């Protein structure tokens, strides 16, 4: 018997243990011996019950996604086999039972779990639906409405919630395996009957199909062009309306269609890209110990960063310049946690535990006990240097010092202190306690173990970390400038903010650039332009009029009485026409295709320049930045992956066209983009941060 699926007999209860580190993925070398073991146990008169358990940290955390699309023995056959076994079968779930792992458990008569277990079907996040019968069996246990929410969101639920919903039969204390064996033995003694999940139809009979369809339609509207959520909803509906085997066959057809499509390819690519981004030289070095984190600045960004670390279990010293500012910051943090409690995403106990990790201070000396200190103060070089001068005086030897700057030269800041080897950039995205991306900016003298420590730390607080080099705006904001370089020209030539934003949302973005500007605050870009001696004739005028976006009720759009819903503003359109007249620009019709060519093609072009300069190590790193920090549609994989889908040769041709039309450097195709168009891949470019 392969060590990946071993069998032991515990007084008539057969325990099948899956052991495939690190997450017990259902790879082919696991599925084959597991199937053979279950056949033997089904026919063995010495076995009265079967427990399926896993070694290591989790239960089966899913299928092996590297095998998708290959001719392998299917999980579906194992689940179907389980349903032919007359003796009781029990899944003993610890850690996580996700995707194929949960589908395996759904093949058993019973499921028991420890208190910390999480159960879910997250395939939608890979552009797929559960392909092992999950969409057909889960509704039979938890009801169609609950199953719809779980499958379309892909979000795991706790063991307690699973028990309340009917997915788990018992949540057990103590030794899970011993308790599962006892549970299985009691079931065997009871004599049954043991009803397979496929034959349980009571919950389906309770379904209000009209209400289900309303919920499904609402989820479809939120899918923003993604195919998998809609397919998931359709498969869950099939479980209600079709006989079991027909629904199962329909699920399989939908799965095969999705797995062969561009969207799932893109989402699976991003899954691996995030893991590749964490691979940096020195990652196997001895890591510096991080026991306490210091954050300077309790405003929106500093407070969010502090929450991100507290959420990860780290004690945080939060520093402000005055007691009043500190109390405002701490009050905002408490309010944010209270909102999470009111939404049900955080318990009151967990809220109090996290708040207990904060220590407020207005004295730099209190940062002396911190192992990592991150400043999140005003985006001004003189201010940053002043802060780091104070840190240099109080931080203990070996403490890591980080700046949260979005644009400034990290090398210049590092050169201002006596320990540049301990310094780097940690560019969080707002709100920092929610946004997944973290750009880790390696300065020229950053020590390898500092970089390795922070990359590992990012994983521990749930961030998608990408190591980048030093340049103005790093990867994300530098490319954002390229994406927005034509915005004002498009407005002057005849587009409107709402038309440009619609082209973006139709593409799959959560919002367009003008809505995003209003959300972030137009004054931020205004300050940055003034610092660099740049102008934007329309945006600068709006800011001079005090139109900073949502926070002032007016920006590119108007916001009625505190609403976040943008309303087209005739005053802005009149301003655009006036500025166009001043510059003798004649308005014309501008379509969505032109908008995409003049915004997203320069985005890709700048990404190619960044790769060539070594600011990013891999094209996939750029895609991780844009998918996790800027809302690039995950179904398109990020700008560099999308360039291959859209056709790099066409992108080069259209950039050349717009370069001839305008003469603007933003359209001049980067040499690396030309090579990509010729070769069809980004390989062969080694970036500086790698």
C-alpha positions as CSV (number, residue, x, y, z in Angstrom):
1,X,0.0,0.0,0.0
2,X,1.4,3.4,-0.9
3,X,2.3,5.6,2.0
4,X,-0.1,8.3,0.6
5,X,-3.1,6.3,1.7
6,X,-2.5,3.8,4.5
7,X,-5.1,1.6,6.3
8,X,-5.3,0.6,10.0
9,X,-8.0,-1.6,11.7
10,X,-9.1,-0.2,15.1
11,X,-11.4,-3.0,16.6
12,X,-13.3,-3.4,13.3
13,X,-13.2,0.3,12.3
14,X,-10.9,0.8,9.3
15,X,-9.0,4.1,9.4
16,X,-7.9,5.2,5.9
17,X,-5.2,7.9,6.4
18,X,-4.3,10.2,3.5
19,X,-0.8,11.6,3.8
20,X,0.3,13.9,1.0
21,X,2.1,16.9,2.4
22,X,1.8,19.8,2.6
23,X,-2.0,20.0,2.1
24,X,-3.1,16.4,1.3
25,X,-4.1,17.4,-2.2
26,X,-5.9,14.7,-4.1
27,X,-3.2,14.0,-6.6
28,X,-3.2,10.9,-8.8
29,X,-0.8,9.1,-6.6
30,X,-3.3,9.6,-3.7
31,X,-6.5,8.9,-5.6
32,X,-5.4,5.5,-7.0
33,X,-4.4,3.9,-3.7
34,X,-7.4,5.5,-1.9
35,X,-9.8,4.0,-4.5
36,X,-8.2,0.5,-4.1
37,X,-8.3,0.7,-0.3
38,X,-12.0,1.6,-0.3
39,X,-12.8,-1.3,-2.7
40,X,-11.0,-3.7,-0.4
41,X,-12.6,-2.3,2.8
42,X,-16.1,-2.4,1.2
43,X,-15.8,-6.1,0.7
44,X,-14.0,-7.0,3.9
45,X,-16.3,-8.7,6.5
46,X,-13.8,-7.8,9.3
47,X,-14.6,-4.1,8.8
48,X,-17.8,-2.8,10.3
49,X,-17.2,0.9,9.6
50,X,-14.7,3.2,7.7
51,X,-13.1,6.5,8.8
52,X,-11.3,8.7,6.3
53,X,-8.8,10.9,8.0
54,X,-5.7,12.8,7.1
55,X,-2.2,13.2,8.5
56,X,-0.6,16.6,8.9
57,X,-2.2,20.0,9.4
58,X,-5.3,19.9,7.2
59,X,-7.9,17.4,5.9
60,X,-7.8,17.3,2.1
61,X,-7.5,20.9,1.1
62,X,-8.5,20.3,-2.5
63,X,-7.7,18.7,-5.8
64,X,-4.2,19.0,-7.3
65,X,-4.9,21.9,-9.7
66,X,-1.7,21.2,-11.6
67,X,-3.5,18.2,-13.0
68,X,-6.6,20.0,-14.3
69,X,-7.3,19.0,-17.9
70,X,-5.1,15.9,-17.8
71,X,-6.5,12.4,-18.2
72,X,-6.5,11.3,-14.6
73,X,-8.7,9.0,-12.5
74,X,-11.4,11.2,-11.2
75,X,-12.4,12.1,-7.7
76,X,-16.0,11.5,-8.9
77,X,-15.3,7.7,-9.1
78,X,-14.1,7.6,-5.5
79,X,-17.2,9.5,-4.2
80,X,-19.4,7.2,-6.3
81,X,-17.6,4.2,-4.8
82,X,-18.2,5.5,-1.2
83,X,-21.9,5.6,-2.0
84,X,-22.0,1.9,-2.7
85,X,-20.6,1.0,0.7
86,X,-23.3,-0.4,3.0
87,X,-21.3,0.0,6.2
88,X,-21.1,3.5,7.8
89,X,-18.4,5.8,6.4
90,X,-17.2,8.8,8.4
91,X,-15.0,11.8,7.3
92,X,-12.9,13.0,10.2
93,X,-12.2,16.7,9.3
94,X,-9.5,18.8,10.9
95,X,-7.9,22.0,9.6
96,X,-9.5,22.6,6.2
97,X,-11.8,20.5,4.0
98,X,-11.9,22.5,0.7
99,X,-12.9,21.8,-2.8
100,X,-12.3,18.1,-3.6
101,X,-11.6,17.5,0.0
102,X,-15.2,18.5,1.0
103,X,-16.5,16.6,-2.0
104,X,-14.8,13.5,-0.8
105,X,-16.4,14.1,2.6
106,X,-19.8,14.5,1.0
107,X,-19.4,11.0,-0.4
108,X,-19.4,9.7,3.2
109,X,-22.5,9.0,5.3
110,X,-21.3,11.2,8.1
111,X,-18.9,14.1,8.7
112,X,-17.3,15.0,12.0
113,X,-14.9,17.8,12.6
114,X,-12.8,19.5,15.3
115,X,-13.7,22.9,16.5
116,X,-11.2,24.8,14.3
117,X,-12.1,23.1,11.0
118,X,-13.1,25.1,8.0
119,X,-15.2,23.7,5.2
120,X,-15.9,25.1,1.7
121,X,-16.0,24.8,-2.1
122,X,-13.6,27.6,-3.3
123,X,-13.3,26.5,-6.9
124,X,-15.1,29.7,-8.1
125,X,-11.9,31.6,-7.2
126,X,-10.1,29.6,-9.8
127,X,-12.7,30.3,-12.4
128,X,-14.3,26.9,-11.9
129,X,-17.2,25.1,-10.2
130,X,-16.9,22.1,-8.0
131,X,-16.3,19.2,-10.4
132,X,-16.7,16.2,-8.0
133,X,-20.4,16.5,-7.3
134,X,-20.3,19.3,-4.8
135,X,-23.0,21.4,-6.5
136,X,-25.4,18.5,-6.4
137,X,-24.7,17.0,-3.0
138,X,-24.2,20.1,-0.8
139,X,-27.7,21.5,-1.4
140,X,-29.1,18.1,-0.2
141,X,-27.4,18.7,3.2
142,X,-27.6,22.4,3.8
143,X,-30.5,23.5,1.6
144,X,-30.3,25.2,-1.8
145,X,-30.1,28.8,-0.6
146,X,-27.2,28.1,1.8
147,X,-25.4,26.0,-0.8
148,X,-25.8,28.7,-3.4
149,X,-24.1,31.2,-1.1
150,X,-21.3,28.9,-0.3
151,X,-20.6,27.8,-3.8
152,X,-20.8,31.2,-5.5
153,X,-18.7,33.0,-2.9
154,X,-16.2,30.2,-2.4
155,X,-15.9,31.3,1.2
156,X,-15.3,28.5,3.8
157,X,-17.5,28.3,6.8
158,X,-16.6,27.3,10.4
159,X,-17.2,23.9,11.9
160,X,-19.9,25.4,14.1
161,X,-21.7,27.0,11.2
162,X,-21.4,23.7,9.2
163,X,-23.0,21.8,12.1
164,X,-25.8,24.2,12.4
165,X,-26.4,24.0,8.6
166,X,-26.4,20.2,8.5
167,X,-23.1,19.8,6.7
168,X,-21.3,18.4,9.8
169,X,-22.9,15.7,12.0
170,X,-20.9,16.5,15.1
171,X,-18.2,18.9,16.2
172,X,-15.9,16.9,18.5
173,X,-13.6,17.9,21.4
174,X,-10.3,16.1,22.2
175,X,-8.6,13.6,20.0
176,X,-10.5,13.9,16.7
177,X,-9.4,10.6,15.3
178,X,-10.2,8.7,18.5
179,X,-13.6,10.4,18.7
180,X,-14.3,9.7,15.0
181,X,-13.5,6.0,15.5
182,X,-15.9,5.9,18.5
183,X,-18.6,7.7,16.4
184,X,-18.2,5.3,13.5
185,X,-18.3,2.3,15.9
186,X,-21.6,3.6,17.4
187,X,-23.1,4.1,14.0
188,X,-22.1,0.5,13.1
189,X,-23.7,-0.9,16.2
190,X,-26.9,1.1,15.5
191,X,-27.3,-0.9,12.3
192,X,-28.4,2.1,10.1
193,X,-29.9,2.6,7.7
194,X,-27.0,4.6,6.3
195,X,-28.4,6.9,3.6
196,X,-26.0,8.4,1.0
197,X,-26.1,12.1,0.5
198,X,-27.3,11.6,-3.0
199,X,-30.5,10.0,-1.7
200,X,-31.3,12.8,0.8
201,X,-33.9,15.0,-0.8
202,X,-35.8,16.5,2.2
203,X,-33.9,19.8,2.1
204,X,-34.4,20.2,-1.6
205,X,-38.2,19.8,-1.2
206,X,-38.2,22.9,1.1
207,X,-36.7,25.1,-1.6
208,X,-38.5,28.3,-2.7
209,X,-37.4,28.2,-6.3
210,X,-38.6,31.8,-7.0
211,X,-36.6,33.2,-4.1
212,X,-33.6,31.1,-5.2
213,X,-33.8,32.6,-8.7
214,X,-33.9,36.1,-7.3
215,X,-30.8,35.5,-5.2
216,X,-29.0,33.8,-8.1
217,X,-29.8,36.8,-10.4
218,X,-28.4,39.2,-7.8
219,X,-25.2,37.2,-7.6
220,X,-25.0,37.2,-11.4
221,X,-25.2,41.0,-11.5
222,X,-22.2,41.1,-9.1
223,X,-20.1,38.7,-11.1
224,X,-18.8,41.5,-13.4
225,X,-18.5,39.4,-16.4
226,X,-17.0,36.3,-14.7
227,X,-18.4,33.1,-16.0
228,X,-17.7,30.8,-13.0
229,X,-20.2,32.4,-10.5
230,X,-23.0,32.2,-13.0
231,X,-22.1,28.6,-13.9
232,X,-22.0,27.8,-10.1
233,X,-25.5,29.2,-9.6
234,X,-26.8,27.2,-12.6
235,X,-25.3,24.0,-11.3
236,X,-26.9,24.6,-7.8
237,X,-30.2,25.2,-9.5
238,X,-29.8,21.9,-11.4
239,X,-29.6,20.1,-8.1
240,X,-33.1,21.3,-7.3
241,X,-34.8,20.8,-10.7
242,X,-33.0,17.7,-12.2
243,X,-32.7,14.1,-11.1
244,X,-29.4,13.5,-9.3
245,X,-27.5,11.8,-12.1
246,X,-28.7,14.3,-14.7
247,X,-27.6,17.2,-12.4
248,X,-24.2,15.4,-11.9
249,X,-23.7,15.1,-15.6
250,X,-24.6,18.7,-16.2
251,X,-22.1,19.8,-13.5
252,X,-19.4,17.8,-15.3
253,X,-20.2,19.5,-18.6
254,X,-20.0,22.9,-17.0
255,X,-16.8,22.1,-15.3
256,X,-15.1,20.9,-18.5
257,X,-16.3,24.1,-20.4
258,X,-14.9,26.3,-17.6
259,X,-11.6,24.5,-17.3
260,X,-10.9,24.9,-21.0
261,X,-11.8,28.6,-21.0
262,X,-9.6,31.7,-20.9
263,X,-11.1,33.0,-17.6
264,X,-10.2,29.9,-15.6
265,X,-6.8,29.8,-17.3
266,X,-6.2,33.3,-16.1
267,X,-7.4,32.7,-12.5
268,X,-5.3,29.5,-12.2
269,X,-2.4,31.5,-13.5
270,X,-2.9,34.1,-10.8
271,X,-3.1,31.4,-8.2
272,X,0.4,30.2,-9.1
273,X,1.7,33.7,-9.8
274,X,1.1,34.7,-6.1
275,X,3.1,31.7,-4.9
276,X,5.9,32.4,-7.4
277,X,6.0,36.1,-6.3
278,X,7.0,34.9,-2.8
279,X,10.1,33.2,-4.2
280,X,13.0,35.5,-3.7
281,X,16.7,34.9,-3.1
282,X,17.4,34.4,0.6
283,X,13.9,33.2,1.5
284,X,15.5,30.2,3.1
285,X,17.8,32.4,5.2
286,X,17.3,32.6,9.0
287,X,14.5,35.1,9.5
288,X,14.6,37.8,12.0
289,X,12.2,37.4,14.9
290,X,9.2,39.7,14.7
291,X,7.4,39.7,18.1
292,X,6.1,43.3,18.2
293,X,5.3,45.8,15.4
294,X,5.4,49.5,15.6
295,X,3.4,51.8,13.3
296,X,3.9,55.5,13.1
297,X,0.7,57.4,12.2
298,X,-2.8,56.5,13.3
299,X,-4.6,57.9,10.3
300,X,-6.4,56.0,7.7
301,X,-3.3,54.2,6.3
302,X,-1.4,53.8,9.6
303,X,-4.5,52.6,11.4
304,X,-5.2,50.1,8.6
305,X,-1.6,48.8,8.7
306,X,-1.9,48.4,12.5
307,X,-5.1,46.4,12.1
308,X,-3.5,44.2,9.5
309,X,-0.9,43.1,12.0
310,X,-3.3,42.8,14.9
311,X,-5.5,40.7,12.7
312,X,-2.5,38.4,12.2
313,X,-2.0,38.2,16.0
314,X,0.9,40.6,16.4
315,X,1.1,43.1,19.3
316,X,1.2,46.7,17.9
317,X,2.6,49.9,19.3
318,X,0.8,52.7,17.5
319,X,2.5,56.1,17.6
320,X,1.0,59.6,17.0
321,X,2.2,63.1,17.5
322,X,-0.5,64.1,20.0
323,X,-2.8,62.4,22.4
324,X,-5.8,63.7,20.5
325,X,-4.7,62.3,17.2
326,X,-3.8,59.0,18.9
327,X,-7.3,58.7,20.5
328,X,-9.0,59.5,17.2
329,X,-7.0,56.7,15.5
330,X,-7.7,54.2,18.2
331,X,-11.4,55.1,18.2
332,X,-11.5,54.6,14.4
333,X,-9.9,51.2,14.8
334,X,-12.5,50.2,17.5
335,X,-15.3,51.4,15.2
336,X,-14.0,49.4,12.3
337,X,-13.9,46.2,14.4
338,X,-17.4,47.0,15.7
339,X,-18.7,47.2,12.1
340,X,-17.2,43.7,11.5
341,X,-19.0,42.4,14.6
342,X,-22.3,43.9,13.4
343,X,-21.8,42.2,10.1
344,X,-21.2,38.9,11.7
345,X,-17.7,38.5,10.3
346,X,-16.0,38.9,13.7
347,X,-17.1,37.8,17.2
348,X,-17.2,40.2,20.1
349,X,-14.6,38.1,21.8
350,X,-12.3,38.3,18.8
351,X,-12.8,42.0,18.6
352,X,-11.7,42.4,22.3
353,X,-8.7,40.2,21.7
354,X,-7.5,42.3,18.8
355,X,-8.1,45.6,20.6
356,X,-6.0,44.2,23.4
357,X,-3.0,43.9,21.1
358,X,-2.8,47.7,20.7
359,X,-0.6,49.9,22.7
360,X,-0.9,53.6,22.0
361,X,1.9,56.1,22.5
362,X,3.1,59.6,21.7
363,X,6.7,58.9,22.7
364,X,9.2,57.5,20.1
365,X,11.1,55.8,23.0
366,X,8.2,53.3,23.2
367,X,9.2,52.0,19.8
368,X,12.5,50.7,21.2
369,X,10.8,47.3,22.0
370,X,9.6,46.8,18.4
371,X,11.2,44.4,15.9
372,X,9.6,46.0,12.9
373,X,8.6,49.7,12.6
374,X,6.6,51.0,9.7
375,X,6.0,54.7,9.2
376,X,2.8,55.8,7.6
377,X,3.1,59.6,7.7
378,X,2.6,62.4,5.2
379,X,4.0,61.7,1.7
380,X,6.8,64.2,1.9
381,X,10.5,63.4,1.7
382,X,11.6,65.9,4.5
383,X,8.9,64.6,6.8
384,X,9.9,61.0,6.1
385,X,13.6,61.7,6.8
386,X,12.7,63.4,10.0
387,X,10.8,60.4,11.2
388,X,13.6,58.0,10.2
389,X,16.1,60.2,12.0
390,X,14.2,59.7,15.2
391,X,13.8,56.0,14.6
392,X,17.5,55.6,14.0
393,X,18.1,57.0,17.5
394,X,15.6,54.7,19.3
395,X,15.2,51.5,17.4
396,X,17.0,48.5,18.8
397,X,19.8,46.9,16.8
398,X,18.4,44.5,14.2
399,X,15.0,46.1,14.1
400,X,13.6,46.4,10.6
401,X,12.6,49.9,9.5
402,X,10.0,50.3,6.7
403,X,8.4,53.2,4.9
404,X,4.9,53.0,3.5
405,X,5.6,55.5,0.8
406,X,3.7,55.2,-2.5
407,X,6.1,57.1,-4.7
408,X,9.2,58.4,-2.9
409,X,12.8,57.2,-3.3
410,X,13.4,54.5,-0.7
411,X,17.2,54.6,-1.4
412,X,17.2,58.3,-0.5
413,X,15.4,57.7,2.8
414,X,17.7,54.7,3.6
415,X,20.8,56.8,2.9
416,X,19.7,59.3,5.6
417,X,20.1,56.7,8.4
418,X,23.0,54.8,9.9
419,X,21.6,51.3,9.1
420,X,20.4,51.3,5.5
421,X,20.7,47.5,5.5
422,X,17.8,47.3,7.9
423,X,15.5,49.5,5.8
424,X,13.0,48.8,3.0
425,X,9.6,49.9,1.7
426,X,6.4,48.2,2.6
427,X,3.7,49.8,0.4
428,X,0.3,48.8,1.7
429,X,-2.9,49.6,-0.2
430,X,-5.9,51.3,1.4
431,X,-7.7,50.1,3.4
432,X,-4.6,48.3,4.5
433,X,-6.5,45.9,6.8
434,X,-8.6,44.7,3.8
435,X,-6.5,45.1,0.6
436,X,-4.5,42.0,-0.1
437,X,-1.5,43.5,-2.0
438,X,1.8,44.5,-0.4
439,X,4.6,45.9,-2.5
440,X,7.8,45.2,-0.8
441,X,10.4,47.7,-2.0
442,X,14.0,46.4,-1.9
443,X,16.4,49.3,-1.6
444,X,20.0,49.1,-2.8
445,X,21.4,48.1,0.6
446,X,18.5,46.1,2.0
447,X,20.0,43.0,3.7
448,X,18.8,39.6,2.2
449,X,17.6,38.4,5.6
450,X,15.5,41.6,6.0
451,X,13.8,41.0,2.6
452,X,13.2,37.3,3.5
453,X,11.8,38.2,6.9
454,X,9.3,40.7,5.5
455,X,8.2,38.4,2.6
456,X,7.5,35.7,5.1
457,X,5.8,38.1,7.4
458,X,3.5,39.3,4.6
459,X,2.3,35.7,4.2
460,X,1.6,35.5,7.9
461,X,-0.7,38.5,7.8
462,X,-2.5,37.3,4.7
463,X,-1.0,39.6,2.1
464,X,0.0,38.8,-1.5
465,X,3.5,40.1,-1.4
466,X,5.5,41.2,-4.5
467,X,9.1,42.4,-4.3
468,X,9.8,45.4,-6.5
469,X,12.7,47.7,-7.1
470,X,13.0,51.4,-6.5
471,X,11.6,53.9,-9.0
472,X,8.9,56.6,-8.9
473,X,5.7,54.8,-8.1
474,X,7.3,51.3,-8.0
475,X,5.3,48.9,-10.1
476,X,1.6,49.7,-9.4
477,X,1.5,53.4,-9.2
478,X,4.0,53.9,-12.0
479,X,1.8,51.8,-14.3
480,X,-1.3,53.6,-13.0
481,X,0.2,56.9,-14.2
482,X,0.7,55.3,-17.7
483,X,-2.9,54.1,-17.6
484,X,-4.2,57.5,-16.8
485,X,-1.9,59.6,-19.0
486,X,-4.5,59.9,-21.7
487,X,-7.5,60.5,-19.5
488,X,-7.6,64.3,-19.9
489,X,-6.8,64.1,-23.6
490,X,-9.8,61.7,-24.0
491,X,-12.0,64.2,-22.1
492,X,-10.9,67.2,-24.2
493,X,-11.5,65.2,-27.4
494,X,-15.1,64.3,-26.6
495,X,-15.3,61.5,-24.0
496,X,-17.0,62.1,-20.7
497,X,-16.0,60.7,-17.3
498,X,-19.0,58.4,-17.2
499,X,-18.3,57.1,-20.7
500,X,-14.7,56.3,-19.9
501,X,-15.7,54.7,-16.6
502,X,-18.3,52.6,-18.4
503,X,-15.7,51.3,-20.8
504,X,-13.7,50.1,-17.8
505,X,-16.6,48.5,-16.0
506,X,-17.7,46.8,-19.2
507,X,-14.2,45.4,-19.4
508,X,-14.6,44.0,-15.9
509,X,-13.0,46.6,-13.6
510,X,-15.0,47.2,-10.4
511,X,-15.0,50.9,-11.2
512,X,-13.5,53.3,-13.7
513,X,-10.6,55.8,-13.2
514,X,-12.8,58.8,-12.4
515,X,-14.9,56.9,-9.9
516,X,-11.7,55.6,-8.3
517,X,-10.3,59.1,-8.2
518,X,-13.3,60.4,-6.4
519,X,-13.1,57.6,-3.9
520,X,-9.4,58.0,-3.2
521,X,-9.6,61.9,-3.1
522,X,-8.5,64.1,-6.0
523,X,-6.3,66.1,-3.7
524,X,-3.9,63.2,-3.4
525,X,-3.0,63.3,-7.1
526,X,-3.0,67.1,-7.1
527,X,-0.4,67.2,-4.3
528,X,1.7,64.6,-6.2
529,X,1.5,66.6,-9.5
530,X,2.5,69.8,-7.7
531,X,5.4,68.1,-6.0
532,X,6.7,67.0,-9.5
533,X,6.0,70.2,-11.3
534,X,3.2,68.6,-13.4
535,X,-0.3,69.8,-14.3
536,X,-3.6,68.4,-15.4
537,X,-5.8,71.2,-16.7
538,X,-9.2,69.8,-15.8
539,X,-8.3,67.8,-12.6
540,X,-6.3,70.8,-11.2
541,X,-9.2,73.1,-11.8
542,X,-11.6,70.8,-10.0
543,X,-9.2,70.7,-7.0
544,X,-8.9,74.5,-7.0
545,X,-12.7,74.6,-6.8
546,X,-12.5,72.4,-3.7
547,X,-13.9,69.4,-5.6
548,X,-11.9,66.5,-4.0
549,X,-14.4,63.7,-4.6
550,X,-16.7,61.8,-2.3
551,X,-15.3,63.4,0.9
552,X,-16.5,66.9,-0.4
553,X,-19.6,65.6,-2.2
554,X,-18.2,66.8,-5.5
555,X,-15.4,65.7,-7.7
556,X,-15.6,64.3,-11.2
557,X,-19.2,63.4,-10.2
558,X,-21.7,64.8,-7.8
559,X,-22.7,62.8,-4.7
560,X,-26.1,63.6,-3.3
561,X,-26.4,64.0,0.5
562,X,-23.7,61.7,1.6
563,X,-24.4,59.0,-1.0
564,X,-21.6,57.1,-2.6
565,X,-23.5,56.8,-5.9
566,X,-21.9,58.9,-8.6
567,X,-24.1,61.3,-10.5
568,X,-22.9,62.9,-13.8
569,X,-22.4,66.6,-13.1
570,X,-23.2,69.2,-15.9
571,X,-20.7,71.6,-14.3
572,X,-17.9,69.2,-14.9
573,X,-19.0,68.6,-18.5
574,X,-19.2,72.4,-19.0
575,X,-15.7,72.8,-17.6
576,X,-14.4,70.1,-20.0
577,X,-16.0,71.9,-23.0
578,X,-14.5,75.2,-21.9
579,X,-11.0,73.8,-21.5
580,X,-11.3,72.1,-24.9
581,X,-12.4,75.4,-26.5
582,X,-9.4,77.2,-24.9
583,X,-7.1,74.6,-26.6
584,X,-9.0,74.6,-29.9
585,X,-9.8,70.9,-29.5
586,X,-12.8,69.9,-31.5
587,X,-15.0,67.2,-29.8
588,X,-15.7,64.0,-31.6
589,X,-17.3,60.6,-30.8
590,X,-15.0,58.3,-28.9
591,X,-15.9,54.7,-28.6
592,X,-15.0,52.1,-25.9
593,X,-12.4,50.4,-28.1
594,X,-10.4,53.6,-28.4
595,X,-10.7,54.2,-24.7
596,X,-9.2,50.8,-24.0
597,X,-6.5,51.2,-26.6
598,X,-5.4,54.6,-25.1
599,X,-5.5,53.5,-21.5
600,X,-4.8,49.8,-21.1
601,X,-2.3,49.4,-24.0
602,X,0.0,52.0,-22.4
603,X,-0.5,50.1,-19.1
604,X,0.9,46.9,-20.7
605,X,3.6,49.0,-22.4
606,X,4.8,50.4,-19.1
607,X,4.8,47.0,-17.6
608,X,7.2,45.9,-20.3
609,X,9.5,48.8,-19.5
610,X,9.4,47.9,-15.8
611,X,10.4,44.3,-16.7
612,X,13.2,45.4,-18.9
613,X,14.5,47.7,-16.1
614,X,14.4,44.9,-13.6
615,X,11.9,46.8,-11.3
616,X,9.8,43.6,-11.3
617,X,11.3,40.1,-11.5
618,X,8.6,38.5,-13.5
619,X,5.7,39.4,-15.7
620,X,3.5,37.4,-13.3
621,X,4.6,39.6,-10.4
622,X,3.2,42.6,-12.3
623,X,-0.1,40.7,-12.7
624,X,-0.3,39.9,-9.0
625,X,0.2,43.6,-8.3
626,X,-2.7,44.6,-10.6
627,X,-5.1,41.9,-9.7
628,X,-4.7,42.3,-6.0
629,X,-4.2,46.1,-5.6
630,X,-5.9,47.9,-8.5
631,X,-8.9,45.8,-9.5
632,X,-7.6,44.4,-12.8
633,X,-10.3,41.8,-13.7
634,X,-9.1,38.4,-12.4
635,X,-10.8,36.7,-15.3
636,X,-8.2,38.3,-17.6
637,X,-5.3,37.4,-15.4
638,X,-3.6,40.8,-15.1
639,X,-2.3,43.2,-17.8
640,X,0.7,41.1,-18.9
641,X,-1.3,37.9,-19.1
642,X,-4.1,39.7,-20.9
643,X,-1.7,41.1,-23.4
644,X,-1.2,37.5,-24.6
645,X,-4.9,36.9,-24.8
646,X,-5.7,40.1,-26.6
647,X,-2.8,39.7,-29.0
648,X,0.5,41.5,-28.3
649,X,1.1,42.1,-32.0
650,X,-2.2,44.0,-32.2
651,X,-1.3,46.0,-29.1
652,X,2.1,47.0,-30.7
653,X,0.4,47.9,-33.9
654,X,-2.2,50.1,-32.2
655,X,0.4,51.7,-29.9
656,X,2.4,52.6,-33.1
657,X,-0.8,54.1,-34.6
658,X,-1.4,56.3,-31.6
659,X,2.2,57.3,-31.4
660,X,2.0,58.5,-35.0
661,X,-1.2,60.3,-34.3
662,X,-0.1,62.1,-31.1
663,X,3.7,61.9,-30.9
664,X,3.4,61.1,-27.2
665,X,6.0,58.9,-25.6
666,X,3.5,56.9,-23.7
667,X,2.6,55.1,-27.0
668,X,6.0,54.3,-28.2
669,X,6.2,50.5,-28.0
670,X,8.8,49.2,-25.5
671,X,11.4,46.9,-27.1
672,X,10.5,44.1,-24.7
673,X,6.8,44.4,-25.8
674,X,7.9,44.0,-29.4
675,X,9.9,40.9,-28.5
676,X,6.9,39.5,-26.7
677,X,4.8,40.1,-29.7
678,X,7.3,38.1,-31.8
679,X,8.0,35.3,-29.4
680,X,4.6,35.0,-27.6
681,X,6.1,34.9,-24.0
682,X,7.7,37.1,-21.4
683,X,10.4,34.6,-20.5
684,X,14.1,35.3,-20.6
685,X,13.9,38.6,-18.7
686,X,15.5,38.5,-15.2
687,X,14.6,41.3,-13.0
688,X,16.8,43.0,-10.4
689,X,14.6,42.1,-7.3
690,X,14.5,38.4,-8.1
